[in-house]
Amino acid sequence: MNKLQLIIPKRYVDNRGFFEETYTRKKFIDIGIDIDFVQDNHSISYQIGTLRGLHYQAPPCAQAKLVRCGNGAIFDVVVDIRKGSPDYGNWKGYQLTAQNGHQLYIPIGFAHGFVSLEANSEIVYKCSNYYNHETEESILWNDPEIDVKWPLDTIPIMSEKDISAPLFREINSPFIYKDNS
């Protein structure tokens, strides 16, 4: 599956709260996502405006991800870095919140990042491969060539690694677009 996909799970709400299945293998296969997820990650951003990304894992540790917001709200961004793709170098952004329950399936070949829109925002995501420090790569979050329209009023809170990431034109993407339509 090499198609970016927004997933809106069915949510059952009553006076106690809600219940939803965030992942059911059979249902995901039915919508074309046949991935063996091997790792779950969970992070929290304490302050509004905390930005993480744009990250990707290069082969042989490339990762597809299934991302959701467990608490608060985030603006989730993906950049297509598959050489030959009609969307190469283009970005898309999605608001994922605990309230809307939306999830984003990010196939291999996309850089990923997000910014917290509320305090104590949590991101929970599944990965199709294990994290490997040696294959982790980044692209500068505010690269003018990509021109992501981050919903920020101030300078974001970031790691040194993300602040000093290379520009898009400086990376040599290891991903090649394959049209499976």
N, C-alpha and C positions, 0 to 999 in steps of 0.2 A: 504494500500500500504506500503510494508516494503522494497522496493527496491530503492537504491540510483540511481538517474537518472540525467544525464547531458542533458539539454534542450537547443536547438539552435533555437530561434525564427526566423521567416522569417522577414528580414529587407528590407524595401523599401527605396532605396537611390536615390537621385537626386541632382541637383546643390544647393539646399537649405539646405541639410542635410539628415536626415533619419527619418523614422517612423517605429515602430514595436509595436505589441501587446505583452506586457510582461506577461499578464495574461488574459486568457479567460476561464472561468469555463468549458464550453462545450469541448473545445479543450483539456484541462487537463484531464477531465474525459475520453475522447477518448484514451489517452495514459496511463490510469490506475491510475491517481492521482485524487481521489475523496475526497478532504479535504475541510472542511470549515475553511478558514483562518479568524482569529478574530482580529489580530493585525498586523500593519505594523511598522517596525523599520527602522531608517536611522541613520547611524553614519559616521563621517568623521575622517580620520587619517591624520593629517597635515604633518607628516614627513614620509619619506621612512623608513621602518624597524619597524613600529609600529605593535606590535603583540598583538592580543586579543584572548584569549582561552587557553585551550580547555574547552568549557563550555557545559553543558546540564542541562535541567530541569527534575527533578525526578517526578514520579507520586505523586499526581494526576494532576500535572501541566506540564506533559511531552509535548514537542512540536515537531511537524514536521515543517520544514522551507523550504521556497523557496527563494534562495539567488541570488542576482545579484550585479554587480558593476555599479554604476551610473556614476562615474567619476574616471578616473585613472585606476589603476590595482591592483589586490590582488592575492595572492596565498592562496586559500581556502582549508582547510584541514578538513577531517572527520575521526573519529576513531569509528569502530564498537565496541560497548560495550554491545551487546546483548549476554548474556550467552547462550552457545550452538550453536552459529553461526559458520559456517566454517571460517568466517573472523574475529572472536572475537580477539580484540586487534590489528588488522591490520588497517593501515591508507591508505587513498587515497588523492591525492592533485590535484587541478584543478586551472588553471589560468583563472580568470574571469576578464574581462576588459570592460571598457565602449565601446571600439572599437569592440571587438568580440561579445558583447551582450549575451554571454552564461549565463545560469542560472543553478543552482544546486538545485535539490529537495533532501532534507535530511529528511528521515523518522525518526520517534521516535526510539530511541535506539542508536543514534550516538552522540558522543561528536563533537563539532565544534569549529574551530578557523580559523584565517586568519592573514596574514601579508601584510602590504601595500608595493607595489613594486614601487609606484610613490607617490610624494607629493600630498596632498589633495585628496587622494583616498576615495571614498564614497561607502559604502555598504548599500544596500537597501534590506530588506527581510520581507517576510510575515511569520507569525507564526500561528499554529493551536490551540494554547492555550495562555492564558494571562501569562505574566511574574509574577513570585512569588518569592520574595527574599528568603523565607524559603526553597524553593525546588531547588534553584540554586546550582549546583555542578560544580566542576572543576577537571581537571587532569593536572598535570605539563606538560607544553608545550614541554619540552626537555627530557621527560622520556626516559631513554636508552632502556627500554623494548619495547616501541613503535617505537622509533628511526625515528621520522619524519625527512625527509630531507628538512628542511626549506631553502629557497633560500636567505640566509643571509650572508653578509660579515662582519657584526659587531654585537655586542650585541644588541638585540632588545629593543625597548622602550615599557615598560609594566607597568601595574598596580601592586601594592603590592599584591593584591589578586591573580593575576595570577602567580607572582613570587613564592608565598608560597603555591601553590596548591599541593595536595597530588600526590604521584606516582600512576600509574595505579593499581599496586598490592595492594594498600592500600584502594581502593574504593570497595564498595560492590554494584555492579551494580544491579539496580532494574529491568532491562530489560531482557526478555527471548525471544530468537529467535523462530519465528514460520515460518516454511517453507510453503509459499503460492504458490509454483510453480506448 
